[in-house]
């Protein structure tokens, strides 16, 4: 019995229209992020240290982590508080893509290919556009798994490319 | 951050390691909070073991990739540029481990405005387990030349 159904497979090619992250690059959010990754690069806090990049910037991968739950959105943690299968993840809000009908499947981060072009500066708004590039099933030593490949382009408010990412998400029973 | 010229890089040369850890549950909580991601497998040990059948709390792949980028970025310096990075989360790292991020120069090629260095990379724990094989392409300035253009312009 394959894990991957047509119901899931039909999402291949689905894409989101470009949409902005709920908040621009905030100094305090950058500080907490930089402290959490333990990278004390002064360019994350000082315009002088970040002069090469046009001022203080966020860490390179930061744009990929800006697409959080917007103010006023339904509270998924409360909605699913009684669901024993709820894994705490709030999917769908983050990449603008429809959630795949894989209820009860565990989710693991398989890896990514990333290209960098510029860093997001403090105060900038970041936009993303994503698509399901591929969804396929593969037999692994740990059993069958579904691999979901999502391609995302991140741009700033001027439409300038910041980075591209091709992420692989693994879903399994 | 020191400038590294393309000419100073040798094939086989090792970069790093950048050591992070031991990574405790508070480290994982701090990262989860910083990115507002509440995936239980990083802090709810019962859910991780009983529901997702994991051996313990996982160190976030999203955190491990930050360490890879930091190693490369700090090596490339302000005048270089980390262009491409890829990594696969092949093995799990469990809370309490200390991670060493390493990279090794596999190849070099010359583009008109800068040189490109190809690296293999990975993350090794204290037991020698390699969890995150990957590779990268880093642009470096030529000796006596101008910095790699910012924003980065890919080679023709």
Interface residues (C-beta under 8 A of the other chain):
Chain A: X29 X32 X33 X35 X36 X37 X38 X39 X41 X43 X52 X53 X59 X60 X61 X65 X68 X69 X77 X84 X85 X87 X88 X89 X90 X106 X107 X108 X109 X110 X111 X112 X113 X114 X115 X116 X117 X118 X160 X161 X168
Chain B: X20 X27 X30 X31 X33 X34 X35 X36 X37 X38 X39 X40 X41 X44 X47 X51 X52 X53 X60 X61 X62 X63 X65 X66 X67 X69 X70 X73 X74 X78 X79 X81 X82 X83 X84 X85 X86 X87 X88 X89 X90 X132 X134 X147 X150 X151 X152
